[in-house]
Amino acid sequence: MSTHSSPNEKLLKRRPRASSLRRIETDKGHHLTGPFMAQTPLGSNTPESCDSPGSSNSFRMIRPKEGLVAGLFSARWVVNPVSSFKLLMIPVLLYINWELLAPYIAPGFPNPIAPLLFISYRIPDSSPDDPRYAKGYLDLVFLAFHIVFYSFLRQFVTIVICHPIARYFGIKKRGKLDRFGEQGYALLYFAVMGAWGYRIMGQLPTWWYRTEYFWIDYPHWQMKPELKRYFLMHASYWCQQLIVLLLRLEKPRKDYNELIMHHFVTLWLIGWGYLINLTLIGHAIYMSMDIPDAFLAFSKLLNYMGWHKLKVFSLAVFLVAWSYFRHWLNLVILWSIWSEFDLIDVSNRVWAPKTGAWLAWWMKYQIVFPISLLQLLNLFWYYLIWRIVIRSLRDVEVTDVRSDDEDDDDDDDAKED
């Protein structure tokens, strides 16, 4: 590698992907199987990392050479917590200044910065004790601000919180530091969103997947404030994750295409569900994804930390959670779409966006298709999960000399830098 190569050029390099299920199952570059492979022994002498976008040294040494506007258009803010923090502070400070000065300059005039920070379109005649919100174009402004928010949060959690914990457990390779940070962030995000989704479901008629209420009283365009914020926060998260993947601002994993497909399907479901007023079924799908993903991230972290006995127990719990949420409940939702769609009042089974009704008869198939595609992806990962669990129970280290270890590549990079 040339000594003049920049870190970004290294990140943009594509790596060979696995060519078979067997290869993927033993591939350290795969997002699911790789973190469960045998890890570096605790306290081993491995090279320190310093030049990846997510490394702690790069965080401390950041001296942006670009202006704020240039940094915005170059997408530097996606991986640079300093840049994203600056962008976040601009509307926050403007909002505070308006709140302080507006009573004297423009009394009664609404704060124009509020849609970035707070949800919009409260329904005026809804009860003050139980307000309801509609959707509108200002939701895109809220979405944009929180994409930047998640960019900052992701890098802050990875660098400031997770990297020191990883080093405490003897992890020093750049690749594993970044992967540990990714899983730490995933655990935090999915645990919080899973708990929040559970709380919201307790306020809805769909409590614990009473699927008939996905369709009864449709269109569900009047949303509880928590449900609307939850839906838009999720959409912001998945948009931010897709930006990172598409721009390849981090080193692509070997299952890059698989992850891209998953993100597109997820955003398809989010966007359509919100647009056509299917927020109740959208919330139920979110729940079925978030809770098992929190268990998955926790199990990966345990493996990185070398707590293999606890990891086996965690994997068993995760397998139960994944089987129930990502398969059984997903099938329950598919059954409901196919069998209970006609519970929608006939007057609302029309394509009439002005009234909030979008579900003409053919929309049933448009809803079934992406959820079925999501189920197929889940089944593919389910196969790999069972292989991982069986391997863990047998306590057998699976190796494959054909697999290139991403961390070995990191070592080479460190030597050449």
N, C-alpha and C positions, 0 to 999 in steps of 0.2 A: 504494500500500500504506500502510496506517495506520502512523504512527510508533510506535503502541503494540503492534504485532504482535510476538509473541515468536518466537524462532528455531524453536521446536517447531511453531508454527502454520504457518510457511513450509514446514517439512519435510512436513507432512501434506497439502499441496496436491497433488492429482492433476494429471497433465499429459496432454495428448492423445497417444494412441499412433498408431503408423503403421497405415495402413489397407490396405497392399498389400505384396507382397514387394519390389517396386521401391522403395517408400517406405522400408521397413525397411532395405534395403541401403544407402541414403544418409542414414540417420537418425542424427544424432549422439547421440540419447538412447537408442539401443539398446545393450545391454550388450556385444554382440559387435562390431558394426560401428562404433559410436561411437569407441572408442579407436583405431581405425585411420584415422580421418579426419585431414586435415591439421591439425597442431597449431600452437599459438602459437609464432612464431619465437623462437629462443634470445635472451634478453636483452631482449625487448620490454617496454614499460612497461605492465603490467597491474595492476589493483588488488589489493591484499593482502586476504586473507580473515581473518575473526576470529570468526565467530559460528556456525559449524556444529558439530555435536557432535563431529566428528572433527578439528577444526582445532587447531593447536598452541597458539595463544593461549588458546583456551578451556580447554585442558589445564592451562596454567600458572595461569590465573586461577580455576580451579574452587574455589569455596567452598560446599560443600554446605549448603543450608539445611534439608534434611530429615534426620530421624533415620535410623538404620540400618534399622530395621524398615520405616519409611515408604518409604525408598529401595528396599528389596527388593520391596515390593508395587507400587510405581510403575514398576518395570522400569528405573529410572535406571541400574542396574548394567550394563545391556546396552550402553549407549553411553558411560558415564562410567567411565574406568579407575580413578579413585580409589575409587569405590563398589565396583566389582568386586574391587579389591585388598583392601579391608577385609573383604569377605565371604570371600575366599579365606584370609585370615590367621586368621580365627576358628577353623576346624577344624584348621589347621596348628599353631597355638599350643596348642590343647586336646590334640592328639595328642602333642606334645612333652611337655607337662606330665604327661600320663598315663604316658608312658614313663619319666619321671623319678621320679614319685611312687608309681606303682602297686606296685613291688616292696616298698615299705614299708607301703602301706595295704591293697592287695588283690592279694597275690602269686598269680600263676597265672591271674588273671582277664584275658580278652582285651581289648584296647583297643577300646572301642566306636566310636571315631572312624576306625579303620582302613578300614572299607568305603568311606568317602568318597575316600580317597587311593589305595587299593590294591584290586586285584581280589579277590573273595571266592570261597568254595566250592571250595577245593582238595579233591580226592578223596583221602581219607586213605590208601587202600591203593596209591596211585600211587607210583612210584619216586622217591626224593629226588633222584636224578640226572636224572630226566626226568618232572617232575610234570605232572599233568593237572588241569584245572578244569572244573567244571560251571557251569550258570547258575542264577540264583535272583533273588528280589525285591530283594536288596541291590544288585544290579547297577543298579537305578534310582537308588540313592543315589550310586553312583559316577558315573552319567550326569549327575545334577543338579550335582554339584560341578564336573565338567569343562565343563559348559555355561557356568558362571561363569568358569572358567579361560580358555576360548576368548574370552569377552567381553573379559576383561582383555588377553589376548595380542593380539587383533585391534586394539584401540585403541592399545595400547602400540607395536606394530610400525608402525601407520599414522602415529601422531603423532610418536613419538620417533625412529624410524628413517627412515621413507619421506618425510615432509614436508621435512626438511632436504635430503635427496638431490634431491627434486623442485625445491626452490628453487635449489639449485646449478645445475640445468639450465634455469633461467629460468622455471619454472612458478610462477605467483603467484595465478592465479584459484582461488577457493575450490572450485569444482566439480572442476577438474582436479587440485588438490591431493588432494582426497578420493578421486577415481578412481585416481590414481597410488598412493595408499596402499592402496586395495582390491586393486590388482593386485600390489603388493609383498607384501602379506600372503598373497594367493593363491599366488604363486610360492613363498614360504617353506613354506606348508602343504603344497601338493601335491608339491613336490620332496622334502620330508622323508617324507611319507606314502608317496609312490611308491617311494622307496628302501627304506623300512621294509617295505612290502608285498613288494618283490622279495626282500628278505632272508628274510622269513617263508616265501614260496613255495618257497625253496630247501630248507626243512625239511619240506615236505609232499609227499605222493605225487602231488599235482596239478602238480608242477613243469612248468613252461611248458605249461600248459593240456592236461594229460593228462586229458581230460574224463571218461573212464570212472571215475576215482576220485572224481568228484562223487557217485557213486551206490554204488560198491562199499563194503561194510561200513557202509552207512547203518543207524542214525542216528549222526551224528558229534557226539555230545554231550560227549565228553571232549576238551577243547581244550587245546592247548599254551598256557602262560601268555602268551606273546607274541601269539598269535593272538587270545586273548580280549581282552587290553588293546587291541590294534589295532582290533578290531571295535567295542568300546565307545567308544574315542576318536573313531573315525569317526562313530559315531552321535551323540555329543555335539556334534561340529562341525556336522553337518547340522541338528540341533535348534536350535542357537544361530543359525545362518543363517536358519532359517525364522522364528524369533522376531523377528529384525530386520525381515524382510520383512512379516510379518503385522501387527506393531505399527506399521509404517511409521516406524520410528525414524530412518531415513535417507530422503532424498528418493527416491521411487520412480522407477525407470527406466521407459521407455515400453513395455518388454516385460515389465512386472510380472506379468501373468497367465501368460506363458510360463515365467518363472522360478519362480513359485509351483507350477505344474504339475510342473516338473522336481524341485523339492524334495519335493513330496508323493510322487512316484513313487520317488525315492531312499529316502525314509524308509519307504515301503511295503516295498521290497526289503530294507532293513536290518532292519526289525522282524520281518517274516515269516521271513527267512533265519535270524535268531538264534533266534526262538521255535521253529521247526520243525526245528532242528538241521541247517540247510543252510549251515553256516559256511564250508565249503570253496568252494562255488560263490559265496557272498557275497564272500569274499575275492578270488576271480578277477574278479568284476565291479568291485570297488573298484579293483583294479590297472588294469583297462581304462579307467577314468575318470581316475585320478589323474595318470598319466604324461603323457598328452596335454594335460591342463589346465595342468600346469607349463609346457610349451612355449607354450601359448596366452598365459598371463600374462606370460611373458618377452617374447614378441613385442609385446604391448601396451605394456609398459614401454619397449621400444626406440623405439616410435613416439612415445610421450610425450616421450622424451628427445631426439628429433630425429635419431636414428641410423638414417636411412632405408635406407641400403645394407645395413647389418647386419640391419635388420628384414626385408628381402626374403629374405635367406638364412635367417633364423630362421623366417620363415613357410613356406618350402619344407620345412624340417626338421619343423616342426609339422604340416604337411599330411600328410607321410608317417606321422608318429606317430599323428595322429588317424585316418587311413584304416585303419591297421593295428589300433590298439587299440579304437577306438570303433565300428568297423564290422566288420572281418574277425573279430576275436575275439568281438565281440558276437554275430555270426552263428554262430560256432563254438559258443558257449554255447547259443544257441537250438536249434541242430541237436542238441546233446547232450541237451537236455531232451526233445526230441521223439523221438529215436532210441535213447537209452541209458537212459531212465528205468527200463526193465524190468530193468536190471542190479541193481536193488535186490532183495534176497532177498524171495521171496514172503511170508515170515512178517512182514516189516517193511513191506509195501505195504498198510498198514492205518491206520485212524485210531485210535491207541491212545496218547494223550499220556502215560499213566503209564509206558509202556516207552520213551518218547522217539521213537516212530514216529508220524509225522503224515501220511505220504504215501499216502493212499488214491488210487485211480486218477484221481479227478477233480482232485486237486491238481496234476497235470501242467499243466492249463489255467490254474490260478491262478498258476503260476510263469511260464508262457509269456506271459501277458497283460501284466504290468507291464514285463517285459524288452522285449517287442515295442513297447510304448508308448515306452519309453526310446529304442529304435532309431528310431522315427518322429521324435522330438524331435532326435535326432542327425542324421538326414537333412535336417531343416529347416535346422539350423545348418550342415550340410555344404554346402548350396547357397550360403549366405551366405559361408562361408569361401572357396569357389572364386571368388566374385565379388571378394572382398578380394584374393586372391592375384593374380588376373588384373589388377586395377587397379594393384596394387603393381608388377607386372612391366612394365606399360606406363608406369608413373610418371605416371599421369594423376590429377589432383586432381578428385574427384567432388564436386560441390556441388549443393544442391537448395534453392532459395529458399523452398520450402514447409516446410523443416525448421527448427524452432526450436532453436537451440544452447543447451544447458543452461548453458554458461558465460556466454552473454550474459545469461541470466536472473540469474546470480550477480552479474554486474556491476550490474544494476539493483538487486538487493537491497542490495548494498554501498553504493550511492549513497543509498538511502533510509534506511538504518539510522543 
